[in-house]
């Protein structure tokens, strides 16, 4: 297999990256597109930084094992499969599954800090930024962390003010202007989704043409 085409998708917490990725996943088979999420590379809780109030800060680039993510991207690029234990975000009621990733012509890497990591940014052939208004991002973050990850509301709000917002301003937003495509997700990401899926289909046709 030729070198895969690697797409990076980032954006602030609550911008809608997960929903966008889910929509892409529904459009392609795993033989066509392999999706890696930064969320599966969080370091263990005991290795995370703690702020001045004694609260663990998961919204820092150091909270992610970026080197492991890079190695898995390279492994997939060498036409080798990857297995990794799912990260359950400290939800004790959730059972971690073993995730399997297989080589594909398109590798899609998504996460908050993938543009910030100097070991990963050069690997990306196309960079996409999912953007949304702050009020929408807060609402989505509350829904996700309170319901899906079993975090208390006051904890969610504290983290958003003291961890999420400063992190976005320092490690995520500065890379917006370096991206090839910005998807506005205030109301809907459908337009951006159609652009990207059309682009991926074209890339897959190019791969098929090279293999014949």
KADATA-V859942 format. One record per pair of residues at least 24 apart in sequence whose ideal C-beta (glycine too) atoms are under 7 Angstrom apart, sorted by the first residue. I is the first residue (numbers start at 1). J is the second residue. Records with the same first field share a line. If there is no record, write none. Layout:
BEGIN
I = J / J
END
This chain:
BEGIN
1 = 79 / 103
2 = 207 / 210
3 = 77
4 = 76 / 77 / 104 / 105 / 106 / 107
5 = 105 / 106 / 125 / 203
6 = 73 / 107 / 109 / 123 / 124 / 125
7 = 106 / 108 / 124 / 125 / 126 / 128
8 = 109 / 114 / 115 / 124 / 127 / 128
9 = 108 / 110 / 128 / 130
10 = 111 / 112 / 114 / 115 / 129 / 172
11 = 129 / 130 / 131
12 = 137 / 168 / 172
13 = 112 / 137 / 141 / 164
14 = 132 / 136 / 137 / 138 / 140 / 141
15 = 130 / 131 / 132 / 137 / 185
16 = 130 / 132 / 140 / 185 / 189
17 = 110 / 130
20 = 130 / 183 / 189 / 193
21 = 110
23 = 193
24 = 108 / 196 / 197
27 = 197
28 = 200
30 = 102 / 104
31 = 104
32 = 104 / 105 / 106 / 204
33 = 104 / 106 / 108 / 200
34 = 76 / 101 / 102 / 103 / 104 / 107
35 = 108
36 = 69 / 72 / 73 / 101 / 107 / 109
37 = 110 / 111
38 = 64 / 69 / 110 / 111 / 112 / 113 / 114
39 = 87 / 111
40 = 84 / 86 / 87 / 99
41 = 65 / 68 / 69
42 = 87
45 = 90
51 = 162
55 = 158
57 = 163
59 = 163 / 164 / 167
60 = 167
61 = 113 / 116 / 117 / 171
64 = 113
66 = 117 / 119 / 120
67 = 119
69 = 120
70 = 119 / 120
73 = 107 / 109 / 123
76 = 101 / 103 / 107
79 = 103
89 = 149
91 = 149 / 150
93 = 150
105 = 203 / 204 / 207
106 = 200 / 203 / 204
112 = 172
113 = 171 / 172
115 = 175 / 178
116 = 171 / 175
126 = 180
127 = 178 / 179 / 180
128 = 179 / 180 / 181 / 183 / 196
129 = 176 / 179 / 182
130 = 183 / 185 / 189
131 = 182 / 183 / 184 / 185
132 = 185 / 186
133 = 186
136 = 186
END
